[in-house]
Amino acid sequence: MDNNRARHLTEMVAGFVRERIIPAEAEYFAALERDRWSIPPTTELLKAEARALGLWNLFMPDSEWGQGLTNAQYAPMCELMGRSPIGAEIFNCSAPDTGNMELLARYGSHEQKKKWLLPLLEGRIRSAYVMTEPNVASSDATNIVTRIERVNGGYKVSGTKWWISGVGDPRCELLLVFGLSNPDAPEIHRRHSVIIVPRDTSGIRVNRMLSVFGYDDAPHGHAEMVFEDVIVPAENLVLGEGRGFEMAQGRLGPGRIHHCMRLIGLAERAFEAMCARLVARTAFGKTLAEQSVWQERIADARINIDQSRLLTLHAAETMDSQGNKAARKQIAMIKVAATNMACRVCDMAIQAHGAAGVGPDSGIAYAYAQARALRFADGPDEVHRRQIARLELKGHLNA
């Protein structure tokens, strides 16, 4: 897309977040207090407004499905969405739907796109990506043991999954399940597959909903689920048997950078709240903002945020110019840098607010919980650091 058009869209997103979404947060969360697992009317109202303005599916690089933005053009828009906990969904740009839409757009059959991708693109349904398991170290996906077995007329899915985000949403109709389909394949990365399982299929049981530091993330939610001999048609297999890793890697690159973009927006809002508090609060005869310790923290927060933003933009540019695979080191770097930065900035903001910071009123404790959880999502820090080190050493070892 032309850069002038991209800048115009960014300005539109900024105005919509500032004037429509953030002022609607109080009404949104008040509705959830009345009914935790229903969709506040505010959501669909704002989605309709955003779509009418053309602020829809902005994450999709393919102009057939989205706006045709590059990763670098989308980055500032995604950051703006991250300023609000409800921001991304309003533009149909929220996880895990974004990754699932990209997976289906890239790898799905014509029928799979027609049945599942189009309703997701229109924002009529939600979805979940079903990968993590409680009994194995899922950061190494070769450990995944949930079975996808061929049976007469289709496949049988059996196993236990957890931290499945989005399952609590009553609009969730699609599960993309990652499982072991070819355990005897000689190549370890050809043993797993991805299969489409409709949410209402017989044999699916939610054991419990899981909270993050006490937050249930309603109505989105995170679930522990059991698949008890769940039968789905053969045409629900995506791409083919043993192609799961290929799709997972294609899905995770954009997903990781989107998380980082949103975290920068989250950190900026926490930083603004911190600065406002420091200027307004007086202790020991002067404002907190006049205390040297807080001036140091303000400077550190600003440096950290801008460093993460520049690293993220560099990763986006590398993805655009060289492809996702070539950018894997840059993506790993920002996944570590942005999550840790957001945790640090939110922690400073909590400290600035004192007791109010750990309570529900400021929203910063919830922001911290989101940022801390993302140090695990899409791979923990340790996995990304390992990849960065291996890629850095590769040139030296081959010299």
N, C-alpha and C positions, 0 to 999 in steps of 0.2 A: 504494500500500500504506500502511496505517496506520503512523505513525512509530514507535509502540511495537514493532510487529512487526519493522520495519526495524532498530531498535536491537538487538532480540533476535538477529536474524540476524547482525548485525555482531559481537556478542559470541561467537556460535557460530563464525564464521569466524576470529576472533582466537584462540580456543582451539584450533581445529583446526590453524591455521598454527603456533602455538607448540608444541603438544603432539604433533602427528603429522607435519607436513610438514618443518619444520626439522630435527627429529631424524633424519628419513629421508634427508636430503641426502647424507650420507656413503655410505650403502648405494647410493643411486641413482648417484652418480658413480663409485663403485667398479665397479658393473656395467657402466657405459659404458666404463671402461678395459679391460674384458675383451672388449667387443664394441661398437664405436662406433655402429653403425647398426642396433641392435636396441633394443626398448623394455624398459627395466628392469622386472622384475616389480612393483617397488614402485609404479610409476605406476598400473597397473590396480587394484591392491589399494586404494590411497588414493582413487582415483576412485570405486570401489564404496562405500567408507565415506562419502565426502562426499555421494554421491547418496542413500544411505539416510537421511542426516540432513536431506535437503531442501536441501542447499547446492549447488545445481546450476543452471546456466544463469542465474545471478544477473544477468548483464548485460542480459538481454532485457527491455525495458520492457513488452512485450505479455504479459499474464498467460496468454494461450493457449499461448505457447511457453516462458515463463519465470516469474519470480516477480512480475512487475508492479511492479518497483522504478522509481522515478524516477532520473534521473542523479545527483541530489544524494544520494539514499539509497544508491545503489550506490557512490558515491565512496569512503567510508571502507572498504568491503569490498574494493574493487579495490586500494586502497593497501596493505591488509594482505596481499593476494596477492602484491604486488610485493616484499615482504620476502624472498621466496625465488625463485630462478630457476626452480623447478619449481612454484611456487604456483598460477599462474593455470590451468594445464592440469588440475589436480586437481579444480577446480570447473567444468570445461568452459567456461572463460572466457578462453581464450588466443587471441592473434592468430596467424595471420590468420583463424582459424575464426569468431571473433565477428563480424567485419565481413562475412564471407561468409554467415553465417547471417542477419544482419540484411538483407543484400541480397536473399537468396532469399525471406525472409519477406515483405519489402516488395514485391518486383518479380517474383518467380518465378511461373510457372504452377502450376496444381494438380498436374500431373504432375511438374514439377521439384521441388516441395516434397516430394511423396511419395517420389521416388527419391533425392533428395540432402539436403534439409533435415532430414528426420526422422532419418536415420542420424547426421548431425552433431549434432543436438540430443541424441541418445542417447549420444554420445561413442564410437560404434563406428568411425567413420572420421575422417580429417583432410583438410584441403584447403589450397590455395594460391591466392593472387591474383596473376595473371601480367600485369604491366604494364610495369615498367622495362626499358629497352633500352640496350645498350652503345654504340650508334652515334649516339644523339640525346640532347639535353638533356631527360630525361624529367620534370623538374620542370615543364616546359610540356607537358602531355599532348597538346596539338594536334600535337606533333612525332612522336608514335608512328606507326610505319610498318608494323608487322606487319600483314599483310593477312588480312582475313576476307572471302572472296569467295564469292558464290553460285554453286553448281554444281548439276547435276542431282541432286535428292533431298536437298540439304543445303548445307553450307558447307565451304570449304577454308581452312585456317589455315596461313600460311607466314610465317616470320620467326625472329629470334633475340631472346631475352629473357635478362635476368640479374638477380641478387639476388632470386631467387624463393624466398622463405622457406617452409620446411615440406616441400619436395620430397624431402628425404632421409628423411623419416619413412616407414617401410614401410606405415603405415596411410593414407598420403595417396592418396586415390582420385579426388579432384575438383580440377580446375583451372578457375578462372574467368579467361578470357583477354580482355584489353582490346586491341582492334585496330581498324585502319582498314577500314571496310566501305563507306563512301560518299564516296570522295575528291573527287567533283565536286559534293557538296552545297554550295549557296551559303552556308549558315550553317556556320561553321567548327566550332561545337560540336555539329553534327548529323552529323559524318562518322565517328564511332567507335561501336563496339558492344561488348557483353560476351557471350561465348558459353561454354557449358559444354563442357569437353573432359575426358572420362574419362582418368585418368592412364595407363591401359594401352592407349590408342589407338595404332595403328600410325603411325609417322612422328615420334614424339616421341623426341628424343635429349638426354641430359644430357651436355654437353660437359665440364663439370668442376664440382666443388663448391668454393665460395668461402669463405675464412676471413675473420674480422673481427679484425684485430690478432693473427692467429695462432690464434684460437679457431674451431673448426669448427662450434660450436653443435650438435653431434650430440646426439640423433638427428634433430633438427629440420632443421638445415642450410639453406644458401642455394646455389642452383644457377644456372649458366648453361645455358640450354636452347635447343635448335633445334627448330622445328616445320617439318618437311619435307612439305608438301602433306598435312597432316593433315585427314582427312575426318570430319565429324560430321553427324548428322541436323539438319534444319532446325529441329526442335522444341527443339534445344539452345540456340538464341538466346534470350537473356533480354530480355523486355519488347518488343523490336522493334529494327529497324535504326536506327542513328543515335541511340540512347538511352543510349549508354555514359557520356557526361559526367554526365547526370542521375543515373545510378546511382552513379557514382564519387563524386560530391559527397555523395550520401545516405549512402554507406558511410564516407567519410573523417571526417566530423564526429565521430561517436561513437568511431571508431577512434583519432583523435588524442587525445581527452580520456581514453580508457582508458590510452593510453601514459603520459600525464602522471600519472594517478592511481598507476599502478604505479611510476613513477619516484620519486614521493615516498616510497613504502615502501622502495624500493631505497636512497634517500639516507638515510632514517632508520636503516636497519640499518648502513650504512657509518659514519654519525655515531656510533652506539652503540659500534661496534668501535673507532673513533678515540678516544672518551672513555675506554674501558676501557684502551686501550693507554697513553694519556697518564698515567693514574693509576698504572699498574703499572710504567712505565719510568722509570729514574733516569739522569740525565746531569748532570755538573758539580755534583754535590752536592745536587740536589733533583729531584723528579719533573718530567717534562715538563709536567704539568698546572699546575705552579707557575710555569712560564716565561711571561712576559707575552705573548710572541708567540703562544703557543698559546692563551692565554685570549682573545686577540683573534680568533683563527681559530674557536674554539668559538662565540663570540658571533655572528660573521658567518655561520657555518653554520646556527645555529639561526634567525637572522633570515631567511636565504635559503629554508630549508625551509618555514617558516611562511608566508612571503610567497607561495610557489608553491602551497601548500595552499589558502590563502584565494582566490587568483586562480582556481584550479581549481574550487573550490566555487562561486565567482561565475559562472563559465562554465556549470557544471552547472545552477545555478538559472535562468540565462538560457535555456538550452536547454529546460528544463522549462516555463518560463512563456511563452516567446515563440517557441520552435521553433529548430531547428538553423541555419536560414539567418539568422535574426535574431542569432544568437550567433556568427556567423563571426569577428567581430573578437576577441571574448573567447577563442574557441578558438585563433585565431592567436597571441594573446598568451601563452597558457599553453604552447603548443607551443614557443615560443622560451624562455620563462622556466623551465619545468620541466626541459627538457633541459640547458640551460646550468647551472642550479642543481645538478643531479645530477652533472654533470662536475666542477664546482668542489668539491662536498662529497667526492666520491670521490678527487679529487686531494689534498685535505687529508688524507684518511684514509690514502692511500698514503704521503704524506710522514711522517705520524706513525708508520707501521710500518717506515719505512726500507726496507732491502733486502727484508724480508718482504712489503712492500706490492706490489712488482712481481712477486713469485713466485706460485706456485699455491696456497699454503697459506691465505692470508687470504681469498681469494675477491674481494678488492676490485679487483684488476686486471681480472678478468672483468666485474665490475659497471661499472667505468669504460668498458670496451670496449662494453658494451651501451648505456650512456648516450650515448657519443660517436656511435655509429652512428645513434641515434634523432634526432640533429640533421639527418640526411638523410631518414630514413623519413617517409613521408606529407608530403613537401615540406620542403626545406631552410630554414634560418633566414631566408635572404635573401628567399625567396618570401613567408613569413609577415610579415616586417617590411614588405615592400612593400605587402601587403594592409592591414596596420594603418595605415600612413601614408596610403594612398589613402582609406580609410574616414574617417580623422580629417580629412583635407583636404576631403572631399566637401562637408561643411556650409559650410565657409568659401568654397569656390569657387562655391557656389550662392547665397551670401548676396547 
